[in-house]
């Protein structure tokens, strides 16, 4: 699978338990190991999501057991680098959305709001900034069902809907 990101093409190549992400174009040619594939994530046609901007972001994600795991590449000043990995969703949704309005896509991970070892329908969105280290921007208030999350099914909380995650 591939995505055009400005004048670059980002491609995800997977095999038996391994994979790579390659970038090619104005930023030069780069190849990164796809660490989530080695950890058991199932990569499919819908696994790549990119947002082109001054700081471009690409997320590769896939289910791994009961979680969805992902890793991110960021293009700043014409160079692609890997963001800290992995990003994990315990409730099946991992995506990109600029929640804080800074022009850089953030990682949105939907999490179960249950006691450890218990499955329930309560969910919340956790948002991570890609500016600087893996910064937790905050979490939405837990809702009784994932369909109540902002923007469902493409969860898109605003910064005003986030509060510290240590509820």
ABEGO torsion letter per residue (X at the ends): XBBBBEABBBBBBBBBGBBBBBBBEAAEBBBBBBAAAAAGBBBBAAABBBBBBABBBBBBBBBBEABBBBBBBBBBGGBBBBBBOBBBBAAGBBBBBBAAGAGBBBBBBBBBBBBBGBBBABBBBBBBBABEBBBBAEBBBBBABAAABBGOABBBBBAAABBBAAX
